[in-house]
Amino acid sequence: MAKNQSQPTLTILTSSDWVDYALMDSGDGRKLERYGPYTLIRPEAQASWNPALSSRDWQAAHAVFEPSQEESGGHWKFNKPVPPGWEMQYKSLRFHAQTTAGRHLGLFPEQAAQWDWIGKLVSSASQPVNVLNLFGYTGLASLAAARAGAKVTHVDASKKSIAWARQNQALSGLNDLPIRWILDDALKFVQREARRGVRYEGLILDPPKFGRGPKGEVWEFFKLLPELLGACRAILSQQPLFVCLTAYAIRLSALSLYYSLEELTSSFGGDIEAGELALVEQSAGRMISMAIYARWSQSRGKSNPNR
């Protein structure tokens, strides 16, 4: 059987430029990480191997997240003092981290590969770039795009996340850059933008598996992602620059995201790449896949997969 030349090649993206974050070790269903000066242990189902570091290294962690039976539920157990929040940095971006009621800390370090890619595309664009960041969380992708020269619209359904994102904007010294912070349901916002005739050169989408809008709107990934992408087609400019789509905690292949973007961008040419966002251990060099992604760009030059 002849090989289909259009078959995609999946790529693993890692971020090697971190100073304030490290995946120190993993194993026994957990990962040992450093966020700034604090070492934390969190569950990691994929780490089915044995830890490479000693038990003493693990016991020295500042805090451990102990999960409950509920999905993403649990609590932090503190072995050493950890402040309510602390500052971290990735290149020129500064932001706030903290141990939340869940297992998350306000950032996803593996996403740094996407921040670099977005920033490079925006800074090298020969046209003004309007970027829409949907499910924008604490705003690091928005800040990366704005710092590179884009006019950004950041949409999230959580008032707390938007407040956190604006704090990150101030920490990064970017208060003078054009970022609109919008509390809204992502799908409804895109549909209104289409009716208003607003167009964007860049789209960033990081939808959760399940969520609720500010007025109780229900978001279900498998049910609503096709509708959202269809609505996004109507707000893409005639000369779009990029679309970046990431999915977490979803029983789905990166191939699904690839073909979804192929359908969305079929009339624009350009390139699509897809694969996994991964963290690399300092201890033994093993990789842990954190998310799947697909991204399209008008540029013919693809980035280094290991940057």
Secondary structure as a PSIPRED ss2 file (coil, helix, strand):
# PSIPRED VFORMAT (PSIPRED V4.0)

   1 M C   1.000  0.000  0.000
   2 A C   1.000  0.000  0.000
   3 K C   1.000  0.000  0.000
   4 N C   1.000  0.000  0.000
   5 Q C   1.000  0.000  0.000
   6 S C   1.000  0.000  0.000
   7 Q C   1.000  0.000  0.000
   8 P C   1.000  0.000  0.000
   9 T C   1.000  0.000  0.000
  10 L E   0.000  0.000  1.000
  11 T E   0.000  0.000  1.000
  12 I E   0.000  0.000  1.000
  13 L E   0.000  0.000  1.000
  14 T C   1.000  0.000  0.000
  15 S C   1.000  0.000  0.000
  16 S C   1.000  0.000  0.000
  17 D C   1.000  0.000  0.000
  18 W C   1.000  0.000  0.000
  19 V C   1.000  0.000  0.000
  20 D C   1.000  0.000  0.000
  21 Y E   0.000  0.000  1.000
  22 A E   0.000  0.000  1.000
  23 L E   0.000  0.000  1.000
  24 M E   0.000  0.000  1.000
  25 D E   0.000  0.000  1.000
  26 S E   0.000  0.000  1.000
  27 G E   0.000  0.000  1.000
  28 D C   1.000  0.000  0.000
  29 G C   1.000  0.000  0.000
  30 R E   0.000  0.000  1.000
  31 K E   0.000  0.000  1.000
  32 L E   0.000  0.000  1.000
  33 E E   0.000  0.000  1.000
  34 R E   0.000  0.000  1.000
  35 Y E   0.000  0.000  1.000
  36 G C   1.000  0.000  0.000
  37 P C   1.000  0.000  0.000
  38 Y E   0.000  0.000  1.000
  39 T E   0.000  0.000  1.000
  40 L E   0.000  0.000  1.000
  41 I E   0.000  0.000  1.000
  42 R E   0.000  0.000  1.000
  43 P E   0.000  0.000  1.000
  44 E C   1.000  0.000  0.000
  45 A C   1.000  0.000  0.000
  46 Q C   1.000  0.000  0.000
  47 A C   1.000  0.000  0.000
  48 S C   1.000  0.000  0.000
  49 W C   1.000  0.000  0.000
  50 N C   1.000  0.000  0.000
  51 P C   1.000  0.000  0.000
  52 A C   1.000  0.000  0.000
  53 L C   1.000  0.000  0.000
  54 S C   1.000  0.000  0.000
  55 S H   0.000  1.000  0.000
  56 R H   0.000  1.000  0.000
  57 D H   0.000  1.000  0.000
  58 W H   0.000  1.000  0.000
  59 Q H   0.000  1.000  0.000
  60 A C   1.000  0.000  0.000
  61 A C   1.000  0.000  0.000
  62 H C   1.000  0.000  0.000
  63 A E   0.000  0.000  1.000
  64 V E   0.000  0.000  1.000
  65 F E   0.000  0.000  1.000
  66 E E   0.000  0.000  1.000
  67 P E   0.000  0.000  1.000
  68 S C   1.000  0.000  0.000
  69 Q C   1.000  0.000  0.000
  70 E C   1.000  0.000  0.000
  71 E C   1.000  0.000  0.000
  72 S C   1.000  0.000  0.000
  73 G C   1.000  0.000  0.000
  74 G E   0.000  0.000  1.000
  75 H E   0.000  0.000  1.000
  76 W E   0.000  0.000  1.000
  77 K E   0.000  0.000  1.000
  78 F E   0.000  0.000  1.000
  79 N C   1.000  0.000  0.000
  80 K C   1.000  0.000  0.000
  81 P C   1.000  0.000  0.000
  82 V C   1.000  0.000  0.000
  83 P C   1.000  0.000  0.000
  84 P C   1.000  0.000  0.000
  85 G C   1.000  0.000  0.000
  86 W E   0.000  0.000  1.000
  87 E E   0.000  0.000  1.000
  88 M E   0.000  0.000  1.000
  89 Q E   0.000  0.000  1.000
  90 Y E   0.000  0.000  1.000
  91 K C   1.000  0.000  0.000
  92 S C   1.000  0.000  0.000
  93 L E   0.000  0.000  1.000
  94 R E   0.000  0.000  1.000
  95 F E   0.000  0.000  1.000
  96 H E   0.000  0.000  1.000
  97 A E   0.000  0.000  1.000
  98 Q C   1.000  0.000  0.000
  99 T C   1.000  0.000  0.000
 100 T C   1.000  0.000  0.000
 101 A C   1.000  0.000  0.000
 102 G C   1.000  0.000  0.000
 103 R C   1.000  0.000  0.000
 104 H C   1.000  0.000  0.000
 105 L C   1.000  0.000  0.000
 106 G C   1.000  0.000  0.000
 107 L C   1.000  0.000  0.000
 108 F C   1.000  0.000  0.000
 109 P H   0.000  1.000  0.000
 110 E H   0.000  1.000  0.000
 111 Q H   0.000  1.000  0.000
 112 A H   0.000  1.000  0.000
 113 A H   0.000  1.000  0.000
 114 Q H   0.000  1.000  0.000
 115 W H   0.000  1.000  0.000
 116 D H   0.000  1.000  0.000
 117 W H   0.000  1.000  0.000
 118 I H   0.000  1.000  0.000
 119 G H   0.000  1.000  0.000
 120 K H   0.000  1.000  0.000
 121 L H   0.000  1.000  0.000
 122 V H   0.000  1.000  0.000
 123 S H   0.000  1.000  0.000
 124 S C   1.000  0.000  0.000
 125 A C   1.000  0.000  0.000
 126 S C   1.000  0.000  0.000
 127 Q C   1.000  0.000  0.000
 128 P C   1.000  0.000  0.000
 129 V C   1.000  0.000  0.000
 130 N E   0.000  0.000  1.000
 131 V E   0.000  0.000  1.000
 132 L E   0.000  0.000  1.000
 133 N E   0.000  0.000  1.000
 134 L E   0.000  0.000  1.000
 135 F C   1.000  0.000  0.000
 136 G C   1.000  0.000  0.000
 137 Y C   1.000  0.000  0.000
 138 T C   1.000  0.000  0.000
 139 G C   1.000  0.000  0.000
 140 L H   0.000  1.000  0.000
 141 A H   0.000  1.000  0.000
 142 S H   0.000  1.000  0.000
 143 L H   0.000  1.000  0.000
 144 A H   0.000  1.000  0.000
 145 A H   0.000  1.000  0.000
 146 A H   0.000  1.000  0.000
 147 R H   0.000  1.000  0.000
 148 A C   1.000  0.000  0.000
 149 G C   1.000  0.000  0.000
 150 A C   1.000  0.000  0.000
 151 K E   0.000  0.000  1.000
 152 V E   0.000  0.000  1.000
 153 T E   0.000  0.000  1.000
 154 H E   0.000  0.000  1.000
 155 V E   0.000  0.000  1.000
 156 D E   0.000  0.000  1.000
 157 A C   1.000  0.000  0.000
 158 S C   1.000  0.000  0.000
 159 K H   0.000  1.000  0.000
 160 K H   0.000  1.000  0.000
 161 S H   0.000  1.000  0.000
 162 I H   0.000  1.000  0.000
 163 A H   0.000  1.000  0.000
 164 W H   0.000  1.000  0.000
 165 A H   0.000  1.000  0.000
 166 R H   0.000  1.000  0.000
 167 Q H   0.000  1.000  0.000
 168 N H   0.000  1.000  0.000
 169 Q H   0.000  1.000  0.000
 170 A H   0.000  1.000  0.000
 171 L H   0.000  1.000  0.000
 172 S C   1.000  0.000  0.000
 173 G C   1.000  0.000  0.000
 174 L C   1.000  0.000  0.000
 175 N C   1.000  0.000  0.000
 176 D C   1.000  0.000  0.000
 177 L C   1.000  0.000  0.000
 178 P C   1.000  0.000  0.000
 179 I E   0.000  0.000  1.000
 180 R E   0.000  0.000  1.000
 181 W E   0.000  0.000  1.000
 182 I E   0.000  0.000  1.000
 183 L E   0.000  0.000  1.000
 184 D C   1.000  0.000  0.000
 185 D C   1.000  0.000  0.000
 186 A H   0.000  1.000  0.000
 187 L H   0.000  1.000  0.000
 188 K H   0.000  1.000  0.000
 189 F H   0.000  1.000  0.000
 190 V H   0.000  1.000  0.000
 191 Q H   0.000  1.000  0.000
 192 R H   0.000  1.000  0.000
 193 E H   0.000  1.000  0.000
 194 A H   0.000  1.000  0.000
 195 R H   0.000  1.000  0.000
 196 R H   0.000  1.000  0.000
 197 G C   1.000  0.000  0.000
 198 V C   1.000  0.000  0.000
 199 R C   1.000  0.000  0.000
 200 Y E   0.000  0.000  1.000
 201 E C   1.000  0.000  0.000
 202 G E   0.000  0.000  1.000
 203 L E   0.000  0.000  1.000
 204 I E   0.000  0.000  1.000
 205 L E   0.000  0.000  1.000
 206 D C   1.000  0.000  0.000
 207 P C   1.000  0.000  0.000
 208 P C   1.000  0.000  0.000
 209 K C   1.000  0.000  0.000
 210 F E   0.000  0.000  1.000
 211 G E   0.000  0.000  1.000
 212 R E   0.000  0.000  1.000
 213 G C   1.000  0.000  0.000
 214 P C   1.000  0.000  0.000
 215 K C   1.000  0.000  0.000
 216 G C   1.000  0.000  0.000
 217 E C   1.000  0.000  0.000
 218 V E   0.000  0.000  1.000
 219 W E   0.000  0.000  1.000
 220 E E   0.000  0.000  1.000
 221 F H   0.000  1.000  0.000
 222 F H   0.000  1.000  0.000
 223 K H   0.000  1.000  0.000
 224 L H   0.000  1.000  0.000
 225 L H   0.000  1.000  0.000
 226 P H   0.000  1.000  0.000
 227 E H   0.000  1.000  0.000
 228 L H   0.000  1.000  0.000
 229 L H   0.000  1.000  0.000
 230 G H   0.000  1.000  0.000
 231 A H   0.000  1.000  0.000
 232 C H   0.000  1.000  0.000
 233 R H   0.000  1.000  0.000
 234 A C   1.000  0.000  0.000
 235 I C   1.000  0.000  0.000
 236 L E   0.000  0.000  1.000
 237 S C   1.000  0.000  0.000
 238 Q C   1.000  0.000  0.000
 239 Q C   1.000  0.000  0.000
 240 P C   1.000  0.000  0.000
 241 L C   1.000  0.000  0.000
 242 F E   0.000  0.000  1.000
 243 V E   0.000  0.000  1.000
 244 C E   0.000  0.000  1.000
 245 L E   0.000  0.000  1.000
 246 T E   0.000  0.000  1.000
 247 A E   0.000  0.000  1.000
 248 Y C   1.000  0.000  0.000
 249 A C   1.000  0.000  0.000
 250 I C   1.000  0.000  0.000
 251 R C   1.000  0.000  0.000
 252 L C   1.000  0.000  0.000
 253 S C   1.000  0.000  0.000
 254 A H   0.000  1.000  0.000
 255 L H   0.000  1.000  0.000
 256 S H   0.000  1.000  0.000
 257 L H   0.000  1.000  0.000
 258 Y H   0.000  1.000  0.000
 259 Y H   0.000  1.000  0.000
 260 S H   0.000  1.000  0.000
 261 L H   0.000  1.000  0.000
 262 E H   0.000  1.000  0.000
 263 E H   0.000  1.000  0.000
 264 L H   0.000  1.000  0.000
 265 T C   1.000  0.000  0.000
 266 S C   1.000  0.000  0.000
 267 S C   1.000  0.000  0.000
 268 F C   1.000  0.000  0.000
 269 G C   1.000  0.000  0.000
 270 G C   1.000  0.000  0.000
 271 D E   0.000  0.000  1.000
 272 I E   0.000  0.000  1.000
 273 E E   0.000  0.000  1.000
 274 A E   0.000  0.000  1.000
 275 G E   0.000  0.000  1.000
 276 E E   0.000  0.000  1.000
 277 L E   0.000  0.000  1.000
 278 A E   0.000  0.000  1.000
 279 L E   0.000  0.000  1.000
 280 V E   0.000  0.000  1.000
 281 E E   0.000  0.000  1.000
 282 Q C   1.000  0.000  0.000
 283 S C   1.000  0.000  0.000
 284 A C   1.000  0.000  0.000
 285 G C   1.000  0.000  0.000
 286 R C   1.000  0.000  0.000
 287 M E   0.000  0.000  1.000
 288 I E   0.000  0.000  1.000
 289 S E   0.000  0.000  1.000
 290 M E   0.000  0.000  1.000
 291 A E   0.000  0.000  1.000
 292 I E   0.000  0.000  1.000
 293 Y E   0.000  0.000  1.000
 294 A E   0.000  0.000  1.000
 295 R E   0.000  0.000  1.000
 296 W E   0.000  0.000  1.000
 297 S E   0.000  0.000  1.000
 298 Q C   1.000  0.000  0.000
 299 S C   1.000  0.000  0.000
 300 R C   1.000  0.000  0.000
 301 G C   1.000  0.000  0.000
 302 K C   1.000  0.000  0.000
 303 S C   1.000  0.000  0.000
 304 N C   1.000  0.000  0.000
 305 P C   1.000  0.000  0.000
 306 N C   1.000  0.000  0.000
 307 R C   1.000  0.000  0.000
